[in-house]
Amino acid sequence: MKTKPLSNRALAGGGALAPSSAPPRRGLTHRTALITPVALVLLAAIPIVLQRPFYLHLAVLVAINAIAVTGLAILTRTGQVSLCHGAFVGIGAYVCALASMRLNLPFALAALCATVCAAGVALLLGFVMLRLRGVYFVLLTFAFGEFVRLVMLAWESMTGGANGIAGIPPASLFGFALDSRLSFYCLAAGLALLSIGALVALFRSPAGHTIEAVGENAALAEASGLGVRRTQHFAFTAAGAFAGLSGALLAPYIGFVSPESFQYGLSVSLIIMLVVGGRRYALGPLVGALIMTPLPELFRGAVQTQNIFYGCALILILRFMPQGLASVPGRIAARFAAHFRRPQRGAQ
């Protein structure tokens, strides 16, 4: 059986991937490592400086979506795509709401319970789902997402049925109530930045290298001694944890949850955010959420043609930037570097 070789990398011991034989561009790497965190902090500070309610509201939703898409980015690196990611967000939202209202747990513990419950469901589900691959895995995740939505509708004594759960108390930390958009944005933005940092740290570790190896060529990775199913199981569980955390933030911020908020469309929206941002880039989840979350608001005035504009914008991005918007700075930097190297080569 022929297998596709891993691009630009070779499998190394311990499940890690050996770096490319080309010499690393250390100056550019160090410069990027310094500039990127500063740029992210400045970007996060813009809504705080403006302090406009509508901008703060969009910024909170961007941060919450970025956390959910971060988990999806881990899963897609293994070569799998899930259509039940919205269901894990819903599980996190409902668990956080119920833990806060019925068990009177503080927000931090309620959010922790929501994250653990979503991760636990993903862990158990992975034993069944990850035996399948490709379109069969996608269809099964879609079926599970619909199953979770129907359970939320039918279990009225616990979830409130179609009416949902209203009156969810606002989040509070260390006795400080996060009942304003500005205070909650600080929490959501901080967690979003931490999730991006966790994604960067993961894919610089041997575990991240193993995930990339499985995603590039599962057959070759398995033949080299890597646990393909174990790696995909870990990624699926981590994706559920990030989705549960985003749901735990969404519930106290909106103050209301219902089954219709976590249907199939949410999973599709999260996948679109990842593709638009760039699934191979650590900043892809943040860029995708930053672009796609406010986009429906821009087209809200054109109700009749909103979906047409939305689809056209998506097609243009995918047509001219198939690697996602996060790839644009790297492509520009590469062109500038190539431009400045040409005179040196001519002089030699």
N, C-alpha and C positions, 0 to 999 in steps of 0.2 A: 504493500500500500504506500503510495507516494504521499509525503507530507510536505507542507509548505514551510520553508525555513523561516526562523524568526528574523524579522527585519532588523539589520544593524546591530544585533546583539547575539550573544551565544549563551547557552545555559551554563551556569557555573555551579560549583558545589554549594550545598546548603540551601538550595532553592532560590538562590539569587541569580540575577542576570548580570553577566559581566559587561562592563561599559564598552562602548564602541572603540575600535582601534584608532580612530581619528583622535588627534590631540585635543583636549578640551579647551574651549575658549574661556580661560579663567577670568580675564578682565571683564568680559561681558557678563559672566555668571555672577561675579561678586557685585558688579554694578547693579544688576537686576535684583539681587538679593537685598540690596540696600534701598533701592528706589521703590520696589513694590510695596513693602509694608508702610512706608511713608505715604505713598499714593493712596493706599486703602484707608489709612487713618484720616487723611484730608478729605477723601470722598465721603466717609462716614460722618464727618463733621459738618458737611454742607447743610443737611436738614436742621441740625442744631443751631447753626448760624441764622438760617432763614426763619425758623420757628413759625412756619405757616401750617395751620392744621391739616390742610389737604396734602401738602408735601410730606408732612410727618406721617400721615396715615399711609401714603404710598410707600414711604421708606420702611415702615414697620412690616408691611406685606412683602416688600422685596427681601428683607432680612429673613422673614419666616420661610418664604419660598426658597431662598438660597440654602437654608439648612436642609430642607427636604430634598432638593436637587443634589446636594452634596452626597447624600446617601445613595441616590440613584447613580451618581457618577462612579461610585465604588463598584456597584453591581455590573454596570455596562462594561467596565474594564475587563470583566471575566468573559465577555461575549454573550451575556444574557440581557434581555430586556423585559421588564416587569410592567404589567398593566394593573397591578393591585397596590401600587405605591400609595395612591390616594386612600385606600382602605387602611393602611398602616397609620396615615395621618389622622384618619377618623378614629381609629382605636386609641391613639394617643390623646386626642381631644376629649373623647368621652371618658376615658379613665381619669384624666386630670380633673374634669368637671365633677365626676362622681366622687372622687377622693376629696375634693375641696368642699363639696356641699353635704355629702352624707357622712363622711368620716372625719370632717373638720380638720383635715391635714393642712399644714402650711403649704404655700405654693411650691417651695423647693422640693419637699417630699412628694407632693402630688405630681410634679413634673418628673421626678425620678421614677415614681411608680409607672407613669405613662410610658416613659422611655423603656423601662425594663419589660413591661407587658407587651409592647409592640415588638421588641426584640425577641421576647420569648415565643410569641406567636410565629414570627418569621423563622425562628430556630426549629420549632416543631414542624412547621409547614415545609421547610426545606428538605426534611427527610423524605417527603413524598414527591414534591415538585421537582427537585433537582435530579431525579432519575430520568427526567425528560429533557430534551434539548430542542432548540429552534422554535418552530411555530407551535409545537405541542406545549412547550413550556409557557409561551406567551398566552395561548388559549386557556391554559389552566389558571394562570394568574388572573386573567380577565374573569373567569368563572368565580374565583375566590373573592375578588373585589365585589362582584354582584351579590355573592352570598353574604358578605359582611353588611352590605347596605340593606338587604332584606331582613337580616337579624336585627339591625337597628330599627327598622320599621315595625317589626312584629313584637319585639320585646318591650311593650309599652310601660310595664311596671318599672323597668330599669332605665330605658333610654328615652321615654316619653313618646315613642312612636313617631308619627309624622310631625307632631308638634315640636319635637326636639326638647332640649333642656334650655330654659331661659333663666336669667338672673344669676349667672355665674359670677362669683365675686372677683374683683380685680386682683391681680397678683401683688404680692408684697414680699419684700426681702429685708430681714433684720429689722422688722418693725416699721419699715418705710413702705407706704402704699404706692404702688406703681399705677395710679389711677389716672394719670395724664398721658397724652400721646408722647410727649417729650421724654418722660421718665421711662415709659415702656420701650420706646425706641432705643434708649441707651442699653437696656437689657438685651433686646433682640439683636441690635447691631453687634454688641460684644460677643454674643453667642455665635452669630454668623461668622465673625472674624475668627473665632476659635475653631469653628468647624472647618473653615478653609485652611487654617494652620494645621489641623489634625489630618486633613487630606494630603497636604504637602508632606508632612512627616511620615504618613503611611507609605506613600509611593517613593520615598527615599529609603525606606527600610527593606530588608530582605522579604518581608511579607508582601509589600507592595510590588516588588520585582516578580514575585511568584504570581501575583494576580495578573500582571501584565503578560507574563509568559503564557498563562492559561488562556488569556484573551486573544493573544496573537496566534497560537496554534495549540489547541487543547490536546490533540493526539501526540504531538511531539513532546509537549510538557509531561504527559503521562508516561510516555516511553522513557523519558529522562529521569523518572522517579518522583515527580511532583504529584501531590495528591490533588487531582483536578476537582473531584466532588467536594473534598474537604475545603478547598480554597473557595469554591463557589458558595458553599454553605456559610463560610465566614462572611463573605461579601453580602450575601442575602440577609444575614442576621444584622450586620452593621447598617445596611440600607434601612431595615425596619426600625432600628434604634434611632437613626437620624430623623426618619419620618415621624416616629412617635414624639420626639422632642419638638419638632415643628408644630405638631398638633397640640402639644401641651402649652405652647406659647399662643396658639391661635384661639383656644377656648377662652381664657381669661381676658384676652384683648377684645375680642368681639362681644363676649358676654352671652353668646348663644351658639348652640350647635344643633344641627339637624342632619338626618341622613342624606338629604339632597345636596348638602355641601361637600360630600365625599364620594360622589358617584364617579363613573367611568371618565367623565370629562376632566376631572382633576388630574388623574393619572396621565392622560394624554397631554395636558398643559405642562406638567412637570417634565415629560419627555421632550416636548418641544423646546422648553427653556434650556435643557441640557444640550440639545443638538445645536440650537442657535448660539449658545455661549461657547460651545466647543467641548466635546466629551473627553478629549485627550489632554485638556489643559486644567490645571488646578483652579484657575480663576474662571473656568467655564461656567460652573453653577452660579456664581455671583453675577457674571456678565449677562448670562441668559435671563436670570431673574430681574436684573436691572433694566433690561430692554423689554421683555415680554410682559412683565407685571403692569407697567403703566400704559402699554400699548392699547388695550381695550378702552381705557379712559379717553385716549386721544380720538378714538372713533365712535365714542358714545353718542355724539350729536347726529351721526349718520346711522340711525338705527336700521334702516332698510338695507343698507349696503355695508354694514359693519363687518360682517364675516368675509365679504369680498375683499375689502381693504386689508383685513387681518391676514387672509390667505395670500394676497399679492405680496405683502411685506415679507411673509415667511418664505415664499418662493424665491424672491429676489436675494434674500440672505443666503439661502441654501445654494442658489445658482452661482453666485459670484464669490461666496466665502464658505465652501463646503466644510472646511475645518472649524468653522465657528468664528464668532467675532473676537474671541480671545486670541486668535492667531494673528490678528492684524498688527499689533505692535512688533511681534517677532519678525513678520514679513517686512515691515518697514525698516527695522533695524538691520536686517540682512541685506536689503538693497543699499542702504547707506554704507554698510561695511564693504560691500562689493564695489561700490562707487569709489571709495577712498583707497581701496587696494589696487585699483587699475593703474594709476600713475606710478605707484611704487614698482609694479612689475615692468612697466614700460621703461623706467629709469634703469633697472637692472639689465 
